Amino acid sequence: MADHATSPLALPLPQMPPIAGVTLGAAQAGIRYKAREDVTMMVFPAGTTVAGVFTKNKCPGAPVDWCRDALKGGKARALVVTSGNSNVFTGKAGRETCADTAKAMAELAGCKPREVFLASTGVIGERLPTAKLTAALPGLHAALVEDGWPAAARAIMTTDTFPKGAVRTAKIGDATVTIAGIAKGSGMIAPDMATMLSFLATDAKIPAPVLQKLLSKGVGPSFNCVTVDSDTSTSDTVLLFATGATKHPRVPAEGGPMLRDFTRALNDVLMDLALMVARDGEGAQKLVRIDVTGAVTARSAHRIAMSIANSPLVKTAIAGEDANWGRIVMAVGKAGEPADRDKLSVAVGGTWMAREGGVIPDYDEAPVVAHMKGREVEITVDIGLGKGRATAWTCDLTHGYIDINGSYRS
């Protein structure tokens, strides 16, 4: 797979502090890439709880099936991630790879195989070389460190052009806890739950059911509102691990007000990571925010916003810096949601272009064109029918997307 120029929308990897109880790192197993790290490992202390959300694609990879089953136990001791091969559509061989990997990792971590979580990303339909993977695990395990987040963030990349990470702190009682996370994603991004891969850890002590509730809700306005190309990956996985290594007041079984600040911090990390995925969309030159107001419900607004965000015609117009508001109207109409052409309003960069079924009299396109020449483009649509609102994020669609995906397996 060829290297690609770093996205002009890239953000630097923030300082990623250690999370108490977590050791991690990366190694070269030669699964697909040559001379680069392609295996990531994290190890957690006994008692670590875990939450996860996964793809809704009906042809998921073997690691997704493995994690869904393992999640029922609510406990985690280790994570193994591979890049370059997604272990998807590999049948019995894929399931055996998961079982063999979990067994090998469990022996190293001193835990049960079902306390080992797995994720893979890369080419679909090719058998993952299990022997190469398991052979790399002992050396990697022996070299794990507390400050291995940057290496882990880079090792999970495929067509990504920059590593993605985010950190926040929060208060639980008088104690300060930290949440850190990494993500990978650049193409095949229309999550419907998460992004391709994202892994978060915190030193807070939170029961698994509460952690699951927070994560499931948190991906809604973040990962579920991001799209690059309308394609939902077979490997989408977000996992959140809570080590409990920092002492703080006991969190009740229902969560509640005690976790208000923790929830805020978690949602901020999820949003940071989701927007980095949009910034790193394959071939992307512009980040696009779409705000929809006035829909009949919030759900309707979300569907309209995603229809605009997924429209190839809207996205290519943005790439070409063409202020073609008619394409936005088209995308609203095709969403299948209540809309009235004669009540619809469209703005780009804060300039209203169309209202009540037509262009605004004396509309001046100059400020819109100037806005579209920037790296970040804002589209606002008022449906004019209710109070539902939603925001979606995407990127433009350039020839770079074709170049990357036309040669993905070469």
N, C-alpha and C positions, 0 to 999 in steps of 0.2 A: 504494500500500500504506500503510495507516494506521500511525502510530507507536503503540507500546505502552509501558505503564508499565514501568520497570526492574524486573526480577525482584527480589523480596525476598531471594533467595538470592545476589544478585550479589556478586562480589568486585572490588576495585579493580584496575585494570591496574597491574602492577608496574613499577618502573623498568626500562626496556628499553635496556640499553647497546648501543652500536655493536658489530657483529661485524666484525672486521678483514676487509676485502675486499668487504663487502656495502654497496651503496647502494640505497636504496629510497624509495618515496613513493606518493602517490595523487593522482588527478585526477578531474574531472567530465567524463564523456563523454555524459551524457544518454541512457544505454542504456534505462533504465526510470524511475529515480528523478529527481526534479527538485531541483536545488539541493543536491546532496550528492555526495561522492566515490563513484565506483562502479568505478574502475579502479585496480588496484594493480600496481606494477612493482618487481621486484628485479633488480639486475644484479650479476654475480659475475665475478671475475677468471679469466683463462685457467688451466686446470688444475683447476677446481672439479669435484669428483665429486658424484654424485647418486644417491639411492635413493628408491624410491616404492612405495606400496601403494595399491590402488584397489578400488572397489566390486566386489562379486560379483553385483550386479544384472545380469541378462541383457539389459537395454536401456540400456546406458551412453551417456553423452553423447559427442559428438565430441571434446571435449577429453581425455576419459579414453582414448579410442582413440589420440589423438595422443601423449599422454604415455607410454603403454605402448610405443609404437613408438620414441619418442625415448630412452626409458630404456635401450634396448639398447646405446646408445653409451657410457653411463656418465659422460658429461660434460655440464655445464650452464654457460651464460653468462647466461641471463636467464629471468625468470618474468613472465607477464602474467596477471592474474586479473580477471574481471569479475563484478559482482553485479547481480541484477535479472533476468537472462536466463540460463538454464542451458545453452543451445545443445544441448538434448537432443531427440531425435525430430525433427530438422530435415533429415535426409537429406543430399543432395549439398550443399545450401546450408551446412549445418553444417560439413562437411568443408572447403569452400572458405573459410569464415570462419577456420578454424584455420590453413590454409595461408597465407592472406593476412596474418593477424596475425603468424604466425611469420616470414614473409618481411620484413614491415615492421620488426619488432623486431630481427631479425638484422642488417638494414642499419644500425640505430642502434647496436647492440652490437658490430658488426664480427665476427660469427660466422656459423656455419651455421644455417639454420632448425631443424635437428634438435637444436640445442643450446638452443633456446628451449622452455620448458615452459609449458603453458597450463592454466587451470582456470576454470570458470564455475559460478555458482550462481544460482538463481532460478526463474522460471516455465518449465515444460516445454512444448515444442511450438510455440514462437514463434521466428521467424527473428531472429537477433541482428543488429542494424544494424551491419554490418562497417565501413562508411565512417565512422560516428561514432567507433567504437573506434580505428581506425587513425589517424584525424585527431588524436586526443588523445595519441598516443604520443610524437611528437617533443617537445612542450612538457613532458610529464611526464619524459621522459628527461633533458632539460636541467636539470630542477629536483631531481633525485634527491639525497638527503643520507644521511649515515651514521646519523643518529638518527631515521629515518622510521618506526620500528616502530609507534608509537601511531596514526599516520595510516593505515598499512597495515592494522592490526587493525580499525579502524573501517570502512574502505572495503569490506572483504569481507563485512560483515554484511548479512543480509536481515531475517528476523523476529527476529534476536538483539536483546536489550535492553541488552547491555553488551559491550564489546570484551574479547577473551580473549587473554591472553599469559602466558608463563612463561619463566623464566631460571634456569640453573644453571651453575656452574663445575666443572671437573674437572681432575685432574692426569694428564698423560701424561709419564712420566718426571718431571723436575723442572719442566716447563713447565705453566703454567695455561692451559687453553682454556675457551671459553665456548660454551654452547648456548642459543639463544633461539628461541622459537616462538610463533606466533599460530594461532588457530583460529576458525572460525565454525560454528555449528550450534545449532539450537533446535527444529526439527521435522523430520520424516522422518529420524529417528535410530534405526537399529538396525544399526550399521555392518557387522558381519561382515568387517571389515578396518580401518576407520578411522572418522573422522567425516566430515561433509560436505566440509569443506576444512580443511587444516592445513598450515602451511609452517614448517619449521625450518631454521636455519642455524647452522653452527659454524665456528670458525676453525681447527679441527684438520685435519690432512692424513691422510685415511683412504682407502684404495683402495675403489672402488665396490662390489666384491663383499662386502667386509667391512661396509661401511656398510649395504648391503642386508640382510645377515643380521641386523644389530643392529636395524634398523627393523622388519623382518618379525616378529622375535621380540617386540620391545617393544610393538607394538600389541595383542598378545594379552591381557595382563592389564589393559590400559588402555582403549583405544577399543573393543575387541571385547567389553568387559564393561559397556558403557554402552548404555542404550536409553531413548528418550523415548516412542515410540509404535509400535514394532515394524515400522516401515516403513524399508526399506533404500534410501537415495537412489541415483539414477542417476548422481550426480556425485561420490561419495565419493573423495577424493584426499588423501593425505598425502605430502609431498615433503620430503626432508632433503638439504640442500646442505652440502658441506664445502669451504671455500675453500682450506685449507692455508696460510693467511696467517701463522699462528703457528709458529715453529720449535720442534720437539720431536723426540725420538728417532723414528727411522723405524718405522712400524707394519708388522709382518710381514704377509705375504699372508693368513695364517690368523687375524690379529687376536691372540687369545690374552690372557694375563694383563695385558699392558701396557694393555689397554683396559677393565680391570675398573672403574676409577673413572669413566671416560667412559660406560660402559654404565649405571652407577648413575645418573649425572646425566641421561642421555638418557631413561631410564625414568621418572625423576621429572618431567621436563618433559612427557612424554606423558601421565602420570597427571594432572598438574595441569590440562592442557588438556581431557582427557576429562571430568573431574569438573565443569569449568566448563560444558561442554555440557549435562550433566545438570542443573546448577543453573539453566540458562537454558532449560529445556524450556518449550515454548509453554504459557503459562498456569500454570506451576508455582508452587506455594506451599511445597512441601516436597521436600527431598532425601532419597532412600531408599536405604539400604544393605541388601543381602540377602546373608547368609552361609549357605552350605550346607555341612554337614559330614556325615560318615558315609555318603557315597555309595559305590557300588561302584568308581568311578574318578573322577579329576579331571574328565574330559570329561563324565561323567554328572552330576556336581555342577554343572558350568557350565550344562548344558542345563536342569537343574531350576531353578537360580537365575534364568536368563533367562526361563523360563516364568512364574515368579512376577513378575519385573520387568515382563513384557509383559502381564500380565493386567489388562484394563480393570476387572474387579470388584475386584481387590486395590487397584489404583491409585485407584479412586473411593472405596473404603472409607477409604483413608488421607486422601484429600481431605476426607472427611466426619468424620474423626477417630473412626471406628467400629472398635472392637477386634474385628472379625469374623474370628477365626482360621480359621473354616471355609473362607473363600475362599482362604487360603494353602494349606490341605490340598488343595483342588480343583486349584489350579495345580500342585502337586507331582504329583498323580495324572495330569494331562493331558499332562505332559512326555514321556510315552512311555518313561521310564527306570525301571529297577528300583526299586520302593518297596513297603514293607509298611505298611499302615495301622496295624497293631498294634505297630509299632516306631518310629513317627514321633513326633518331639517338635517343638513350635513355641514360640518365644519372641518377644516384642516388647519392645524397650527393656530387655532383660536379665531380664524376668519370664517364666518358663515358664508357658504357658497350657494346653498339651495334651500328653499322653503316652499311649502304648500304646492309641491308638484312641479316646481320650476326654478330656474336660476334667479337669484336675488337681483332686482333692478340695480343698475350701476355697480354690480359686483366687479371688484378689481382683483384680478388673478395674481398680480405682482407679489404681494406678501405671501401668498400660498406657495408660489414657485420658489421664493426665497427660503421659506421654511422647509420645503421638500429637498433642498440642496444640503441640508444639515444631516448629521448622523442619526438624529432621533426625530421621528415623525409622529405627530399626534393627530388622531382622527376622532371626531366626536359626532355621534348620531343621536338625535332626539326623535324617538318614534312617535311621540305625541298622543299616546293612548292611555298611559297609566303612570305608576311610580316605580316600576321595576328598573333596576340599573345593574350594570356589570362592567368589568374591565377585562380585556384580553390583551395578550402580548404576542407579537410575532416579529418576523424580520422580512426584508425584501427578498425577492426571488431573482437571482442573477444567473448568468451563464456558468458561473462558478459551481453552482449546484449540479448542473449537468456534467461538468468536467469531473467532479469528485465522484459522483455516483455512477457515471458511465465507465469508470475504471476501478470501481471499488474492490473487485477481487484480483486485480492484476498487481 
